[in-house]
Amino acid sequence: MSRLYTRREVLELAVATGLVSLPGTLPAAQLLTPRQTEGPFYPLRLPLDSDNDLVVVDGASGRAGGTWSNVVGQILDEHGRPVRNARVEIWQCDANGRYHHRDDPRDVAMDQNFQGFGATTTDDRGAYRFRTIKPVLYPGRTPHIHFKIKGPDFEALTTQMYVAGEPTNERDGLYRRIPEGLRHSITIEFEPNPDESAELIAKFDIVIAADERFEPA
């Protein structure tokens, strides 16, 4: 029996094969964000300190190592409508290349001043903001930040954000699995932040499919 494809799969296939001139095809800014694996280091138990500022940990006297960065953006559906009150979660390794997870086997020091995981909720514009560090290499992986988007009226989306210009991207197996026509949507520039001269800023908009967003009757 042939399989029925979801709207998300049809749109991703159209982009991947270059069929972007068909009626109703989305502009580049609203291409669906590709799904990616959650990986093994999603927290087993959400930490008590899990706000959107990962470089300051409650009770710690120091500040996180690494290049402090502001990751900002909007959660939108494919029609450009903001997704309000969505829960946005991120997790990544610290500046030493260590995840704050008991199953990380690396024998390197853990940065106790880095939160490792953070969460926030989108506002009426679908906007979110995190203060974290620019991601660094992890053995076998190019620098990346894990994202999970949750909400009561759409299916959860898990993806990853990558650093534009990072030479190890093309050697990363998970990155290479993304169709070339979609890679730009999750490969993000880290640039000087005009509001915080000592920090960087990266703008990452995330787009969910309309059929993943269950509108009330």
C-alpha positions in Angstrom: 0.0 0.0 0.0 1.4 3.4 -0.9 2.1 5.8 2.0 0.3 9.1 2.3 2.7 12.0 2.7 2.1 14.9 5.2 2.0 18.5 4.0 5.4 19.0 5.7 7.0 16.2 3.7 5.6 17.4 0.4 6.9 20.9 1.0 10.3 19.7 2.0 10.5 17.5 -1.1 9.5 20.4 -3.3 12.3 22.6 -1.9 14.8 19.8 -2.0 14.1 19.1 -5.7 14.0 22.7 -6.7 10.2 22.9 -7.3 9.9 26.3 -5.7 8.0 28.1 -8.5 4.8 26.1 -8.1 1.6 28.0 -7.1 1.5 28.4 -3.3 5.2 27.6 -2.7 6.5 29.6 0.2 9.1 32.4 0.0 12.5 31.5 1.4 11.9 33.2 4.7 9.1 30.8 5.4 10.5 27.5 4.3 9.7 24.8 6.8 12.5 24.2 9.4 13.8 20.7 8.9 13.5 18.2 11.7 16.6 16.8 13.3 17.4 14.2 15.9 17.1 15.1 19.6 20.4 13.3 20.3 21.3 11.5 23.5 21.8 14.5 25.8 18.3 16.0 26.4 18.0 16.4 30.1 16.7 13.3 32.0 15.3 15.8 34.5 14.8 19.5 33.8 17.2 21.5 36.0 15.8 23.9 38.5 17.6 26.8 36.9 16.4 26.5 33.3 15.6 30.1 32.3 16.7 31.8 29.0 20.1 33.1 30.4 22.5 30.1 30.2 25.7 32.1 31.1 24.5 32.9 34.6 23.7 30.0 37.0 21.8 30.5 40.2 24.2 30.2 43.1 27.4 30.3 41.0 29.9 33.0 41.6 31.5 33.0 38.2 30.3 33.4 34.6 30.3 30.9 31.8 33.3 30.4 29.6 33.0 30.8 25.8 31.8 33.5 23.5 28.6 35.0 24.9 25.9 35.2 22.3 22.3 36.2 22.1 20.2 33.8 20.0 16.9 35.4 19.0 14.1 34.8 16.5 10.5 34.1 15.9 8.4 30.9 15.8 6.2 31.1 12.8 3.9 28.9 10.8 4.3 28.5 7.0 1.9 31.4 6.4 4.1 33.7 8.4 1.7 33.8 11.4 3.4 34.1 14.8 3.1 31.1 17.1 2.3 32.6 20.5 3.0 30.9 23.9 5.2 28.2 22.4 7.8 26.7 24.7 11.3 27.0 23.2 14.0 24.8 24.7 17.7 24.7 23.9 20.6 22.6 25.0 24.3 22.4 24.0 27.7 21.5 25.3 29.7 24.0 27.3 32.9 25.8 26.2 34.9 22.7 27.2 32.9 20.5 24.8 31.0 18.8 27.6 27.3 18.3 27.9 25.8 18.6 31.3 24.4 15.1 31.2 25.3 12.0 33.2 25.7 10.0 30.0 28.3 12.2 28.4 31.4 10.0 28.5 34.0 12.8 28.0 36.7 13.1 30.6 36.9 16.9 30.6 36.0 19.4 33.2 32.4 20.6 33.2 31.9 24.4 33.2 29.8 24.8 36.4 29.0 28.4 35.4 27.2 27.3 32.3 23.5 26.2 32.5 23.6 23.7 29.6 19.8 23.9 29.1 17.4 26.7 28.9 13.7 27.4 28.1 11.5 30.4 27.4 8.0 31.1 26.0 7.3 33.1 22.8 5.5 36.4 23.1 2.6 37.7 21.0 5.0 38.2 18.0 6.2 34.6 18.3 9.5 36.0 19.5 12.0 34.3 21.8 15.5 35.1 23.1 18.3 33.2 24.8 21.6 34.4 26.2 24.1 31.5 25.7 27.5 30.8 24.2 28.5 30.4 20.5 28.5 26.6 20.1 31.8 24.8 20.0 33.0 21.5 18.5 32.0 18.2 20.1 33.8 15.0 19.1 32.3 13.8 15.9 30.0 16.8 15.5 30.2 20.3 14.1 29.2 23.2 16.5 25.4 23.2 17.0 22.6 24.1 19.4 19.7 21.7 19.9 16.2 23.2 19.8 12.8 21.8 20.7 9.5 23.7 20.1 6.4 22.6 22.1 2.9 23.9 22.3 -0.7 22.6 23.0 -1.9 23.2 19.4 0.9 21.7 17.3 3.2 18.7 17.1 6.6 19.3 18.9 9.5 20.1 16.5 13.1 19.2 17.3 15.8 20.6 15.2 19.4 21.9 15.4 21.0 25.2 14.6 24.5 25.4 13.0 27.1 28.2 12.6 27.5 29.8 9.2 31.1 29.6 7.9 32.1 26.7 10.2 34.4 24.5 8.0 33.4 21.3 9.8 29.7 21.6 8.8 30.3 19.7 5.5 31.9 16.8 7.4 29.0 16.5 9.9 26.8 13.5 9.1 23.6 15.0 10.4 24.2 18.3 8.6 24.8 16.5 5.3 21.5 14.7 5.6 19.6 18.0 5.3 18.6 18.7 1.7 20.9 21.4 0.3 17.9 23.6 -0.4 17.1 23.7 3.3 20.5 24.0 4.9 20.5 27.8 4.8 17.5 27.9 7.0 19.4 26.4 10.0 22.9 27.7 9.2 23.1 31.0 11.0 25.5 33.9 11.2 26.9 34.9 14.6 27.6 38.7 14.3 28.6 41.5 16.6 25.6 42.6 18.8 25.1 46.4 18.5 23.3 46.3 21.9 26.0 44.4 23.7 29.5 45.1 22.3 31.2 42.2 24.0 28.6 39.7 22.8 27.4 38.2 19.5 23.9 37.9 18.1 22.4 35.2 15.9 18.9 35.4 14.4 17.2 32.0 14.0 13.6 31.9 12.8 11.8 28.6 13.1 8.9 27.6 10.9 6.4 24.9 11.6 4.0 23.4 9.1 0.3 24.4 9.2 -0.7 20.8 9.5 1.4 20.7 12.7 -0.6 23.5 14.1 -4.1 22.4 15.1 -6.3 25.5 14.8 -9.4 25.6 17.1 -12.7 24.9 15.4 
